[in-house]
Amino acid sequence: MRRFNPAMMVVWSFLIVTTIISLFPMYWLFTNALTPIQGTPPLTPILIPAFSFENFIRLLTGTKHYTSWMINSLTVAFAVTLWHIFFDTLAGYAFAKKKFPLNNVLFWMILSTLMIPIHVTFIPLYIIIREMGLLDTLWALILPGTASAFGIFLMRQYIQTLPSELEDAARIDGCSEFGVFWNVILPLCQPGIAALAIFTFVRSWNDFLWPVIALNKAQNYTLTVGVANLQNEFMTDWGIIFSGAALAALPMIVFFLLFQRYFLEGVRMGAIKG
Amino acid sequence: MRRFFQKHGWSYLFILPSMTTFIVFVFIPVVWAFIISFQKYSLRSGGRWMDPFYANYETAFTQFGGIFITAIQNTIVYSFFTVTANIFLGLILSSLIQPLSHRLRTFFRAAYYLPAVTSALIIGMTWSFIYNAQWGFANYILRLLGLPLVRWISDPDIALASVTASAILTIPATAVVLYSAAMGSIPTEYYEAAELDGANGIQKWWHITVPLIKSTTLYLVVLYSIASFEVFERIYIMVPSGVGNSTQTIVTQIYNNGFKDLNFGVGAAQAFVLFVMIATVAVFQFRFLQSDVEY
């Protein structure tokens, strides 16, 4: 039997307390969401959920647009992610393996955008998107969402580690430059692409400030914008607010539990703020 | 010319789609925002130069009795406490989980990381539930202890502190993950040599671990400083009214001026103040990263 060690007791209690603090807000959100609440929540907090879906049913039948918000969020996140998977890998490949005039200048220009607070761009972006007639459409989120430097940086770093022999072999076999990319590079990049795809999808799904600015009509909202507005709309029906917030968080939590490895890989590549 | 394109054409074609989106949605907007910050801009009639040219910047700092200065102060207070606490918590937690088995380490990292995958908005919202003056969990605990209840996010004297506390208590997952990775890459010989010299656990930690992960610390300081300078969602959802000006921050001001009052010039000017603040931090980053640790 191990000796009782007071120092280890302190360490373990600290780790356990921080774990509880970390998980409690989300846990409490879900216990409330899973317990029927019509008006104000009880003064004694609900710590064990009733596992009732009543709030969720009222949310999906009582609110007009919740399902459209979900579809909108999914559409935007998928479109932006697909763009980044393909074009970031393409650009990352060029920057990693090709020498061409200005390649370093262009790469640093792209990288420098990581330092620009995105809020600086919002006012002109609003004017540009308005001129394009795309305000209050999903295009207003998808198009600016394609301009993100992280993926190009990530894919360049990743492709640099791949050996060049395979490309050369494919070229000798008569592959065009695009053929080399499509047949050799893209299949080899799968782990990098997985991290990039997850990172992009989560960021797009969670995006808030620009959607608030660009979207106007309730049916066009994304999920984060819609959920933020539930509080104005259903001031007294907390059950709907809890379940609306929980259902917006759930996909990302499931996503994380399934693909934890890639998430943490993305963090290590130095990009996800949290 | 033809040979140039034969040689490099594909490369330029490969970066063309990305470059196009950067030019249209980042570079042009940044330059244009700078121009607008010296203009009176309206959607109907376009931009007119201000006289004097810095008038928007003057307005930015003087309007409504200098609310923007309060906002900058609030942002700096919020940033100072969250960045400091995040670094300390991240360092301590990653040091404590480092000696554990691989499985336990993965568990704790996941537990700390889980809330961070949901949006800042949802996290802010759950904290606003915890802080609810009537049925919130924070006041439930005070009631259990027989203490007077607190209006956490509606009392102007403590709203900013409550928001800051919520940010600190959302465990700094990125710091834990990055510190863990950095600690894992320190060669074990260093520790063995120190043991031969009779160093105990804390001495080893202080004299080997902490100095060797310095570059990670500096990176995290910059990352968290930038993120907290840009704080918005949390405040927007927890304290929508701003309870007086007590929780106004730089980005809530940009949002109010730019998109509530449609005062584009002043909003753009304030965005550039934020830009300068963040660029200053980034310059420090490059200074420090040059003194990177080698082993």
Interface residues (C-beta under 8 A of the other chain):
Chain A: V11 F14 L15 T18 T19 I21 S22 L23 P25 M26 W28 L29 N32 T40 P41 P42 L43 T44 P45 F87 D88 L90 A91 Y93 A94 F95 K98 F100 P101 N103 L106 M109 I110 T113 M115 I116 P117 H119 V120 T121 F122 I123 P124 L125 Y126 I127 I128 R130 L143 P144 T146 A147 A149 I152 E177 F178 F181 V202 W205 N206 D207 F208 L209 I213 T224 V227 A228 Q231 F242 A245 A248 A249 M252 I253 F255 F256 L257 Q260 F263 L264 V267 R268 G270 I272 K273 G274
Chain B: K7 H8 W10 S11 Y12 F14 I15 P17 S18 M19 T21 F22 V24 F25 V26 F27 I28 P29 V30 W32 A33 I36 Y41 L43 L89 I92 L93 L96 I97 T106 F108 R109 A110 A111 Y112 Y113 L114 P115 A116 V117 T118 S119 A120 L121 I122 I123 M125 T126 W127 F129 I130 Q134 W135 F137 Y140 R143 L169 T170 I171 P172 A173 T174 V177 L178 A181 Y219 L223 I226 A227 F229 E230 F232 E233 Y236 I237 V251 I254 Y255 G258 F259 F264 G267 A268 A271 F272 L274 F275 I278 A279 A282
